[in-house]
Amino acid sequence: MTSQTVLTIAQQALLITVLVSAPPLLAALVVGLLVSIFQAATQINEMTLSFIPKLLAIFASLVIAGPWMLATLTDYMQRLYGSIPQTIG
């Protein structure tokens, strides 16, 4: 196993991590921005007001993008485990 192989595996793992975590994070970002604009427009400065909408948006994004996220992770792990013989030998 060379250092290039280790770097390639680490790069792929980081890419998969970013891809899988993007839908819930983007949903939370968009909802947080909309709630902040609403709070600024109405001058309601309640800190807990943004928590429930963000939580619901993250849950909805996990329900919608969950199968894709699971398929992406499963595919990556199958490729990783399938490449063990070539990596070691």
N, C-alpha and C positions, 0 to 999 in steps of 0.2 A: 504494500500500500504506500503510495507516494504522497507527498504533501499536496500535490495538485488534486489528487483524488479526494483527500479530506476537505480541501477548500471547495471543490465542486459539490460535495455532499452538503456542506454547511451552507453554501450559497442557495442550493435548491431548498433546503429546510427553511431558510429565512424567507425565501420567495413564497413558499407555500403558507408560512405563518402570516405574512402580510396579506396574501390573497384571501385566506380564510377569515382573518379578523376584520377585513375591510367592511363587509355589509353591516354588522352591528355597530361598528364605530362610526360609519358614515350616517347611519340612521340616528344615532345619538347626537351627532354633530348637527345635523339638519334640524332635528326637533329642538335641541338646545338653543340654536340660533333663532328659530321662530318664537320660542317662548321668551327669549331675551328681548326680541323686538316688541313682542306683545307687552312685556313688563315695562319696557321703556316708554311705550306709547300710552299706557294706562297709569303709569307711575305706581304700579303695585310691586313692592319690593319684598316679596315673600320668597324665601330661599327654598322652601319645600315645594313650591308650585312647579318647578321644572323637573322634579324627581319622578313623579308618576308618569308624565308623558314620555320621558326618556326611557323609563322602564318598559312601558308598553311598546314603544317603538323598537327597542332592542328585542323584546319577545317576538314581535311581529316579524322582524327581519330574520330571526332565528327560525321561525316557522316557515317563512317563505324560502330563505336561502339555505336552510338546514340540509336538505337532501344533496344539494350541490356541494356544500362544505364537506359533508360526510363522504361523498363520492371522491372529492379531490384528495382528502386525507387518506382514504382507503387506497386509491390509485398510487399515491406517493409511497405509502408503506409497502405495497406489493412490489413496486419497482425497486425500492430500497432492499427489501429482503431477497428479491430475485437476483439482485446484482452482487450478493455476498460471495458466491463462488468466484466470480470474475475479479472481485476486489481483493480477496485474500490470495487467490492463486495466481 
